[in-house]
Amino acid sequence: MDGDKRANPRFLYSEPVSYGLPEVTVNGSIARNISLSGISLKAQGFVPLGTVLELQIRPQDSPKIIWARAKVVRIRQLFSEDCYEIGLEFIRDKETMRAVGRLIGAGLNQQVK
């Protein structure tokens, strides 16, 4: 039985994502997957649950940046990779959802199970 109760399918996405609080930007994270609901990142630093981050998502082969706000809903340390996996839920607004929808529709076809 599949225990995944997500409303939106996730797609593999492995591109750089900058994140931070409104006054501080942190670089060095890589996306693991993305959906209309949120994004999963591999990052070097710990971020507390409930923190709202500003994201800069850089679509592959595009000069545009998707700006989004997202709330940390899951974090776990990946000891074997000396980093953290951060699960973020998008704070939904029309512009962000349209941009993420276009990104997913533009060729992200490898769905995560």
C-alpha positions in Angstrom: 0.0 0.0 0.0 1.3 3.4 -0.9 1.5 5.7 2.1 1.9 8.9 0.1 -1.1 11.2 0.7 0.1 14.2 -1.3 -2.6 16.0 -3.3 -0.2 16.9 -6.1 2.4 14.6 -7.8 6.1 15.4 -7.2 8.5 15.6 -10.1 12.3 15.2 -10.0 13.9 18.6 -10.2 17.6 19.0 -9.5 18.5 22.7 -9.9 20.1 25.3 -7.6 17.7 27.2 -5.3 18.6 30.1 -3.2 16.7 30.6 0.0 16.7 32.8 3.0 14.8 35.1 5.3 13.7 38.4 3.8 16.9 40.1 5.1 19.4 37.2 4.5 20.0 35.1 1.4 21.6 31.7 1.8 23.0 29.9 -1.3 24.1 26.3 -1.7 20.9 24.3 -1.9 19.8 21.9 -4.6 16.2 21.0 -5.2 15.3 17.3 -5.0 11.8 17.4 -6.3 8.9 19.9 -6.9 5.1 19.9 -7.0 2.4 22.5 -7.1 2.3 22.2 -3.3 5.9 22.6 -2.5 9.6 21.7 -3.0 12.2 19.6 -1.3 15.7 20.9 -1.0 19.1 19.6 0.1 20.8 22.3 2.1 23.9 22.7 4.3 22.2 24.4 7.2 19.4 23.5 9.7 16.2 25.5 9.3 13.6 25.3 12.1 10.1 23.9 11.3 7.6 26.7 10.6 10.2 29.1 9.2 9.0 31.0 6.2 11.7 31.3 3.5 12.0 33.4 0.4 13.0 31.1 -2.5 14.7 31.9 -5.8 14.0 28.9 -8.1 16.1 28.9 -11.3 14.5 26.9 -14.1 17.0 25.0 -16.2 17.8 26.7 -19.5 16.0 29.9 -18.6 17.2 33.3 -17.5 14.0 33.8 -15.4 13.9 33.3 -11.7 10.7 32.1 -9.9 10.3 34.0 -6.6 8.3 32.1 -4.0 7.6 32.0 -0.3 7.4 28.7 1.4 7.1 27.3 4.9 9.3 24.6 6.3 7.1 21.6 7.1 9.7 18.9 7.3 13.5 18.7 8.0 15.8 15.7 8.5 19.5 15.4 8.7 21.1 13.2 6.0 24.2 12.0 7.8 25.6 10.1 4.8 25.6 13.4 2.8 26.4 15.8 5.7 23.4 18.0 4.9 19.7 18.4 5.6 16.6 17.6 3.5 14.1 20.4 3.9 10.4 20.0 2.9 8.7 23.3 2.1 5.1 24.0 1.4 4.5 26.9 -1.0 2.6 29.9 0.4 0.2 30.0 -2.5 -0.4 33.1 -4.6 -1.5 33.2 -8.2 1.8 34.3 -9.7 3.8 31.6 -7.9 1.4 28.8 -8.8 1.4 29.9 -12.5 5.2 29.9 -12.6 5.6 26.6 -10.9 2.8 25.1 -13.1 4.7 26.3 -16.2 7.9 24.8 -14.9 6.3 21.4 -14.2 4.5 21.5 -17.6 7.7 22.5 -19.5 9.2 19.0 -19.4 9.4 17.7 -15.8 8.1 14.3 -16.7 9.9 12.0 -14.3 7.4 11.7 -11.5 8.6 10.7 -8.0 6.7 7.8 -6.4 
